[in-house]
Amino acid sequence: MPESAPFTGVLVGFARELRADGLTVGTGDVLTYCSAMAPLDATDLLDLYWAGRTTLVSRADDIPAYDRAFRRYFLADGGPAAGLLTLRVSAAAAVEAAALVMPGTEPDAEEKEEEPALLGWMASDVDALKHRSFAACTPAELAALRRIMTRLRLTPPRRRTRRTRPAPSGRRPDLRKTIRDSMRMHGEPGELFFRQRKTRLRPLILILDVSGSMADYSRHLLQFAHTAKHAAAKVEVFCFGTRLTRITRVLEHRRPDSALELASRAVVDWDGGTRIGQSLDTFVRRWGRGGLCRGAVVVICSDGLDRGDPAQLAAVMERLSRLCYRLVWLNPHKGDDPNFRPSTVGMMVAAPHIDLLLSGHDLASLEQLAALLPVLS
C-alpha cells in the first residue's frame, strides 16, 4: 500500500463515512484497517472491500450499511474518493464487487438509479468468468471463483419415505383423523384431513480424483465438496490418486482455505498417479457394502486416465452402480461438447454404468450439477 498521506486520508475518510451512517468505528479499527491494507493492492476494489469489512464491521446487522457506504464512497461518480484514488476493477474485483449487493440487502430507489450500468457490466464479466475453464484462469480469477463458490446454492437430493405426515391437501386422505373428528360431531361429516409421505435427505458421496492429471481442477472440485458438505448433513467426501482417503471430517472446518489445507495434508498421494479401479474397489469393500451407498447419489470426478487394471474398474463400476441410486461422473475433458465421446480406457470401461456424464471443468458446470441434484432424487 502506498505510504502517502493522501491514500491514508482516503481510508480515514471512509471510516468517517461509516460513522455518519451509524456504525461504531473506533480509532483502533481504523489503524487496523490501514495495517491490513499495507500488504494488499490499494488499487484493487476487492482488497479494499474485504479488508474494510473484516476490520471495521463487528456486527452482521451493520453489513447492509457498510455496503451502502462503500458504494457511495468508492464507486459512485463524483464520490468523496473519486479524486484521490483510481480503482482497478479487474475480473476478480468485479466478481466480488458484484457481491456488494449482498443477499438480504436491497439498495434503495436512489442507489438503483446509480448502479445499473456498473452492475450490468459486472454481471456480464461474472458470467464470462463462470464459463471459463479452471485451467485457463489467471490466479486472480481463480481466487474470485473460489469466493463465488463459497456462496453457491446447493440443494441436497431428497427421497420420499414410507412414513407420512399431515398435509393441507392431497390425494391421500387421513381416514383416522377424519373419522375421529366426525365422532366429536356425533357422526356428522366434518373436515376432510389428508396426509403425505415424508421426505429425507439422500446421501451424497463425492469421490474426487486428485492425481497429477487433475491438478488444474482438483482444488476447485474439493472446494465444491466443502460447499456441499456445509449445505447438507449426509455428505461423504473421498479423494484418490493411487489410494483412497476419506476426508469428510477434514472438510467440516468452517473456513474453506483451512479445510483445503488440512485435506491436502491428509491425502498423501496428491498430484501422483491414478488407480481408479483399485480406489473404487476399496470404497465399495470398506464403505459401500456397509450401507453407505444405499439410496445415495455417487459423484465421481476424474478424467478417466487410469494406470490400473481395466477389468477391475469394470467390475467395481458394475457393483457400485447396483449399490447406489444414481451414479454421476464429472470429466473435465468433456468441456461444453454435447457430442463428447470417451477416449481414455478408464472412461470407456466406466461409461456403460454411468447414469449422467457432466464436465466439471468450470464453475457453470458445477452450478449445473448443483441444479440437477434435486432432479436426480
C-alpha positions as CSV (number, residue, x, y, z in Angstrom):
1,M,0.0,0.0,0.0
2,P,1.3,3.5,-0.7
3,E,2.5,5.2,2.4
4,S,1.4,8.6,1.1
5,A,-0.8,10.8,3.2
6,P,-3.5,11.2,0.5
7,F,-4.3,7.5,0.5
8,T,-4.3,7.3,4.3
9,G,-6.8,10.1,4.2
10,V,-8.9,8.0,1.8
11,L,-9.2,5.2,4.4
12,V,-9.8,7.6,7.3
13,G,-12.4,9.4,5.2
14,F,-14.2,6.1,4.6
15,A,-14.2,5.5,8.4
16,R,-15.9,8.9,8.8
17,E,-18.4,7.9,6.2
18,L,-19.2,4.7,8.2
19,R,-19.6,6.7,11.4
20,A,-22.0,9.1,9.6
21,D,-24.1,6.0,8.7
22,G,-24.3,5.0,12.3
23,L,-21.6,2.4,12.5
24,T,-19.4,2.2,15.6
25,V,-15.8,2.6,14.2
26,G,-13.1,3.4,16.7
27,T,-9.6,4.8,16.1
28,G,-8.1,1.4,16.7
29,D,-10.3,-0.1,14.0
30,V,-9.1,2.5,11.5
31,L,-5.4,1.7,12.4
32,T,-6.2,-2.0,11.9
33,Y,-7.7,-1.2,8.5
34,C,-4.7,0.7,7.4
35,S,-2.4,-2.1,8.6
36,A,-4.5,-4.7,6.8
37,M,-4.2,-2.8,3.6
38,A,-0.4,-2.5,3.9
39,P,0.5,-5.8,2.2
40,L,-2.5,-5.6,-0.2
41,D,-3.1,-3.9,-3.5
42,A,-4.5,-0.4,-2.7
43,T,-6.0,0.0,-6.2
44,D,-7.9,-3.3,-6.0
45,L,-11.6,-3.0,-5.2
46,L,-11.6,-6.5,-3.8
47,D,-8.9,-5.8,-1.3
48,L,-10.4,-2.5,-0.2
49,Y,-13.9,-4.1,0.4
50,W,-12.9,-7.2,2.3
51,A,-10.2,-5.6,4.4
52,G,-12.7,-2.9,5.5
53,R,-15.5,-5.4,6.1
54,T,-13.2,-7.6,8.2
55,T,-11.8,-4.8,10.4
56,L,-14.5,-2.2,10.5
57,V,-17.7,-4.3,10.8
58,S,-18.3,-6.0,14.2
59,R,-22.0,-7.0,13.8
60,A,-23.8,-8.8,11.0
61,D,-26.6,-6.2,11.2
62,D,-24.1,-3.5,10.1
63,I,-23.2,-5.2,6.8
64,P,-26.0,-3.5,4.7
65,A,-25.0,-0.1,6.0
66,Y,-21.3,-0.9,5.2
67,D,-22.2,-1.9,1.7
68,R,-24.1,1.3,1.1
69,A,-21.3,3.4,2.4
70,F,-18.7,1.6,0.3
71,R,-20.7,2.0,-2.9
72,R,-21.3,5.7,-2.2
73,Y,-17.6,6.4,-1.2
74,F,-15.6,4.3,-3.7
75,L,-18.0,3.5,-6.6
76,A,-20.3,6.4,-7.1
77,D,-19.4,9.0,-9.8
78,G,-18.1,12.1,-8.1
79,G,-17.9,10.3,-4.7
80,P,-15.5,11.5,-1.9
81,A,-12.7,9.2,-3.1
82,A,-13.1,9.8,-6.8
83,G,-10.4,12.5,-7.0
84,L,-7.9,10.7,-4.7
85,L,-7.9,7.1,-5.9
86,T,-8.3,5.4,-9.3
87,L,-9.6,1.9,-8.6
88,R,-8.6,-1.0,-10.8
89,V,-11.7,-3.1,-11.3
90,S,-10.2,-6.4,-12.7
91,A,-12.2,-9.5,-13.4
92,A,-11.6,-10.8,-9.9
93,A,-12.5,-7.5,-8.3
94,A,-15.6,-7.2,-10.4
95,V,-16.8,-10.6,-9.2
96,E,-16.5,-9.5,-5.6
97,A,-17.9,-6.1,-6.3
98,A,-21.0,-7.7,-7.7
99,A,-21.4,-9.2,-4.3
100,L,-21.7,-5.7,-2.8
101,V,-25.5,-6.1,-3.4
102,M,-25.3,-8.8,-0.7
103,P,-28.1,-11.3,-0.2
104,G,-30.7,-9.8,2.1
105,T,-29.6,-6.2,1.4
106,E,-31.7,-4.4,-1.1
107,P,-30.5,-1.0,-2.4
108,D,-32.9,1.9,-2.1
109,A,-34.5,3.7,-5.1
110,E,-31.7,6.3,-5.3
111,E,-29.0,3.6,-5.4
112,K,-30.9,1.6,-8.0
113,E,-30.7,4.6,-10.3
114,E,-27.0,5.0,-9.9
115,E,-25.9,1.4,-10.3
116,P,-27.5,-0.2,-13.4
117,A,-24.5,0.3,-15.8
118,L,-21.9,-0.7,-13.3
119,L,-23.7,-3.8,-12.1
120,G,-24.7,-4.7,-15.6
121,W,-21.0,-4.7,-16.7
122,M,-20.0,-6.7,-13.6
123,A,-22.8,-9.3,-14.2
124,S,-21.6,-9.9,-17.7
125,D,-18.0,-10.2,-16.5
126,V,-19.0,-12.6,-13.8
127,D,-20.9,-14.7,-16.4
128,A,-17.9,-14.9,-18.7
129,L,-15.7,-15.9,-15.7
130,K,-18.1,-18.7,-14.8
131,H,-17.8,-20.2,-18.2
132,R,-14.0,-20.0,-18.3
133,S,-12.2,-23.3,-17.7
134,F,-10.3,-23.6,-14.5
135,A,-7.2,-24.5,-16.4
136,A,-7.4,-21.2,-18.4
137,C,-7.9,-18.8,-15.4
138,T,-5.3,-16.5,-14.0
139,P,-4.5,-16.7,-10.3
140,A,-6.7,-13.6,-9.6
141,E,-9.6,-15.1,-11.5
142,L,-9.2,-18.4,-9.6
143,A,-9.3,-16.5,-6.3
144,A,-12.5,-14.8,-7.4
145,L,-14.1,-18.1,-8.5
146,R,-13.3,-19.7,-5.1
147,R,-15.1,-16.8,-3.3
148,I,-18.1,-17.2,-5.6
149,M,-18.1,-20.9,-4.9
150,T,-18.5,-20.3,-1.2
151,R,-21.9,-18.7,-2.0
152,L,-23.0,-21.4,-4.3
153,R,-26.6,-22.5,-3.5
154,L,-26.7,-26.3,-3.4
155,T,-29.9,-28.2,-2.7
156,P,-29.2,-31.7,-1.5
157,P,-31.1,-34.6,-3.1
158,R,-34.1,-35.9,-1.2
159,R,-36.3,-39.1,-1.3
160,R,-39.8,-39.9,-0.2
161,T,-40.1,-42.3,2.7
162,R,-42.9,-44.7,3.7
163,R,-43.8,-42.6,6.7
164,T,-46.4,-39.9,6.3
165,R,-47.2,-36.6,7.9
166,P,-50.3,-34.3,8.0
167,A,-50.8,-32.2,4.8
168,P,-53.2,-29.3,4.0
169,S,-54.4,-31.1,0.9
170,G,-53.6,-34.1,-1.4
171,R,-54.8,-37.4,-2.8
172,R,-54.2,-39.5,0.4
173,P,-57.0,-38.8,2.9
174,D,-56.2,-39.3,6.6
175,L,-59.2,-41.6,7.4
176,R,-58.3,-42.0,11.1
177,K,-58.2,-38.3,11.8
178,T,-61.2,-37.6,9.6
179,I,-63.4,-40.2,11.4
180,R,-62.2,-39.1,14.9
181,D,-63.2,-35.5,14.0
182,S,-66.6,-36.8,12.8
183,M,-67.2,-38.7,16.0
184,R,-66.7,-35.5,18.0
185,M,-69.6,-34.1,16.0
186,H,-71.9,-37.2,16.7
187,G,-71.3,-38.7,13.3
188,E,-71.9,-35.6,11.2
189,P,-69.4,-35.2,8.3
190,G,-66.8,-32.7,9.1
191,E,-63.5,-31.5,7.7
192,L,-61.5,-33.9,5.4
193,F,-57.9,-34.3,6.5
194,F,-55.0,-35.5,4.4
195,R,-51.5,-37.0,4.8
196,Q,-48.5,-37.0,2.5
197,R,-45.3,-39.0,2.5
198,K,-42.3,-37.6,4.4
199,T,-39.0,-36.8,2.6
200,R,-35.5,-37.2,3.9
201,L,-32.1,-36.4,2.6
202,R,-30.4,-38.8,0.2
203,P,-26.7,-39.5,1.0
204,L,-24.4,-37.6,-1.4
205,I,-21.0,-39.2,-1.9
206,L,-18.2,-37.3,-3.8
207,I,-15.2,-39.2,-4.9
208,L,-12.5,-36.8,-6.2
209,D,-9.5,-37.6,-8.4
210,V,-6.5,-35.6,-7.1
211,S,-3.9,-37.2,-9.3
212,G,-1.4,-35.2,-11.4
213,S,-3.6,-35.2,-14.5
214,M,-6.3,-33.4,-12.5
215,A,-4.1,-30.8,-11.0
216,D,-5.9,-27.9,-12.7
217,Y,-9.3,-28.9,-11.4
218,S,-8.8,-30.9,-8.1
219,R,-8.7,-27.8,-5.8
220,H,-11.9,-26.4,-7.2
221,L,-13.7,-29.7,-7.1
222,L,-12.6,-30.0,-3.5
223,Q,-14.0,-26.6,-2.7
224,F,-17.3,-27.6,-4.3
225,A,-17.2,-30.6,-2.0
226,H,-16.6,-28.3,1.0
227,T,-19.7,-26.2,0.0
228,A,-21.8,-29.4,-0.4
229,K,-20.6,-30.7,3.0
230,H,-21.9,-27.5,4.7
231,A,-25.1,-27.5,2.7
232,A,-26.3,-30.9,3.8
233,A,-25.7,-33.4,6.6
234,K,-25.4,-36.6,4.6
235,V,-22.4,-35.8,2.5
236,E,-19.3,-38.0,2.4
237,V,-16.1,-36.9,0.5
238,F,-13.3,-39.2,-0.6
239,C,-10.1,-38.4,-2.5
240,F,-8.0,-40.8,-4.5
241,G,-4.9,-41.0,-6.6
242,T,-3.2,-44.3,-6.1
243,R,-5.1,-45.0,-2.9
244,L,-8.4,-43.8,-1.3
245,T,-8.6,-41.3,1.5
246,R,-11.8,-40.3,3.4
247,I,-11.7,-36.5,4.1
248,T,-15.3,-35.9,5.3
249,R,-14.3,-34.8,8.8
250,V,-11.5,-32.6,7.5
251,L,-14.0,-30.6,5.4
252,E,-16.1,-29.9,8.5
253,H,-13.8,-26.9,9.1
254,R,-15.8,-23.7,8.5
255,R,-13.1,-21.8,6.6
256,P,-12.6,-23.2,3.1
257,D,-8.9,-22.4,2.8
258,S,-8.1,-24.1,6.2
259,A,-10.3,-27.1,5.2
260,L,-8.5,-27.5,1.9
261,E,-5.1,-27.2,3.5
262,L,-6.0,-29.9,6.0
263,A,-7.3,-32.1,3.2
264,S,-4.1,-31.7,1.2
265,R,-2.1,-32.8,4.2
266,A,-4.4,-35.8,4.8
267,V,-4.1,-37.0,1.1
268,V,-0.6,-38.4,0.8
269,D,-0.8,-39.2,-2.9
270,W,-1.9,-35.7,-4.1
271,D,-0.6,-35.0,-7.7
272,G,0.6,-38.5,-8.0
273,G,-0.5,-41.5,-10.2
274,T,-4.1,-42.8,-10.7
275,R,-5.6,-46.1,-9.9
276,I,-9.3,-45.6,-10.3
277,G,-10.4,-49.3,-10.1
278,Q,-8.3,-50.1,-7.0
279,S,-9.5,-46.9,-5.2
280,L,-13.2,-47.6,-6.0
281,D,-12.8,-51.2,-5.0
282,T,-11.5,-50.0,-1.6
283,F,-14.6,-47.7,-1.3
284,V,-17.0,-50.5,-2.2
285,R,-15.5,-53.1,0.1
286,R,-14.9,-50.8,3.1
287,W,-17.9,-48.4,2.9
288,G,-20.3,-49.2,0.1
289,R,-21.2,-52.7,1.2
290,G,-21.8,-51.5,4.7
291,G,-24.8,-49.4,3.6
292,L,-23.2,-46.0,2.9
293,C,-24.3,-46.3,-0.8
294,R,-27.8,-47.4,-0.1
295,G,-30.1,-44.8,-1.9
296,A,-27.1,-42.5,-2.4
297,V,-26.1,-40.3,-5.3
298,V,-22.5,-41.0,-6.0
299,V,-20.5,-38.4,-8.0
300,I,-17.0,-39.4,-9.3
301,C,-14.8,-36.6,-10.5
302,S,-12.0,-37.9,-12.7
303,D,-10.6,-37.5,-16.3
304,G,-10.5,-41.3,-16.6
305,L,-6.8,-41.7,-17.0
306,D,-6.1,-44.9,-15.2
307,R,-2.9,-46.9,-14.7
308,G,-4.7,-49.8,-13.1
309,D,-6.4,-52.9,-14.5
310,P,-9.4,-52.1,-16.7
311,A,-11.1,-55.4,-15.8
312,Q,-11.0,-54.4,-12.1
313,L,-12.5,-51.0,-12.9
314,A,-15.3,-52.6,-15.0
315,A,-16.2,-55.0,-12.2
316,V,-16.2,-52.4,-9.4
317,M,-18.3,-49.9,-11.5
318,E,-20.9,-52.6,-12.0
319,R,-21.1,-53.3,-8.3
320,L,-21.2,-49.6,-7.5
321,S,-24.0,-48.9,-9.9
322,R,-26.0,-51.6,-8.3
323,L,-25.4,-50.4,-4.8
324,C,-26.2,-46.7,-5.3
325,Y,-29.3,-44.8,-6.5
326,R,-27.6,-42.7,-9.2
327,L,-24.0,-42.7,-10.5
328,V,-22.7,-39.4,-11.9
329,W,-19.3,-38.8,-13.5
330,L,-17.6,-35.4,-13.9
331,N,-14.9,-35.4,-16.6
332,P,-13.2,-32.0,-17.3
333,H,-12.2,-33.2,-20.8
334,K,-15.9,-33.2,-21.8
335,G,-16.0,-29.4,-21.6
336,D,-19.0,-27.9,-23.4
337,D,-19.1,-30.5,-26.1
338,P,-22.5,-32.2,-26.2
339,N,-21.2,-34.9,-28.6
340,F,-18.3,-35.9,-26.3
341,R,-17.2,-39.5,-26.6
342,P,-14.8,-41.1,-24.0
343,S,-11.3,-41.7,-25.4
344,T,-9.5,-43.0,-22.4
345,V,-9.6,-46.6,-21.5
346,G,-10.9,-45.9,-18.0
347,M,-13.8,-43.8,-19.3
348,M,-14.8,-46.3,-22.0
349,V,-14.9,-49.1,-19.4
350,A,-16.9,-47.0,-16.9
351,A,-19.3,-45.4,-19.5
352,P,-21.9,-48.3,-19.5
353,H,-22.5,-47.9,-15.8
354,I,-22.8,-44.1,-15.6
355,D,-26.3,-42.5,-15.3
356,L,-25.1,-38.9,-16.1
357,L,-21.9,-37.5,-17.5
358,L,-21.0,-33.9,-16.9
359,S,-17.8,-31.9,-17.3
360,G,-16.9,-30.1,-14.1
361,H,-14.3,-28.0,-15.9
362,D,-15.7,-24.6,-14.9
363,L,-18.0,-23.0,-12.4
364,A,-21.0,-23.1,-14.7
365,S,-20.8,-26.9,-15.0
366,L,-20.6,-27.2,-11.2
367,E,-23.7,-25.0,-10.9
368,Q,-25.4,-27.3,-13.4
369,L,-24.6,-30.3,-11.2
370,A,-25.9,-28.4,-8.1
371,A,-29.1,-27.7,-10.0
372,L,-29.5,-31.3,-11.1
373,L,-29.1,-32.8,-7.7
374,P,-32.8,-32.3,-6.7
375,V,-33.9,-33.8,-10.0
376,L,-31.7,-36.9,-9.6
377,S,-33.6,-37.7,-6.4
